[in-house]
Amino acid sequence: QVQLVESGGGSVQPGGSLRLSCAASGSIFSINAMGWYRQAPGKERELVATITVGGSTNYADSAKGRFTISRDNAKNTVYLQMSSLKPEDTAVYYCNAEIFIKRLEFLNFWGPGTQVTVSS
């Protein structure tokens, strides 16, 4: 069984910073891509940033310039460094991973989410 576990969420003031981490564990052959999504109450889940095993990144316009996604392939871990946080960033942040259980066969997994609250 594959599991994703997020950490690093919490409450910060506007302008503050947080670093989220997500580690994948279990029966993993390899990971093609990992990313971060977020969902605020009453709103649909939206993409924040993604990164492939090759290092190609993609950011939402709202995150670009403030957030940085990175990964450690050897540790099956993805990070999201968030700076200049705004109240609008408040949401549950979910880790996502496209994981190959074995060669040529993959599944998409989600973590349970971690709360990020930005308020004064």
Summary of the structure (lengths in Angstrom):
residues: 120
radius of gyration: 14.0
end to end distance: 40.3
largest distance: 48.3
contacts: 361
relative contact order: 0.32
helix: 5%
strand: 59%
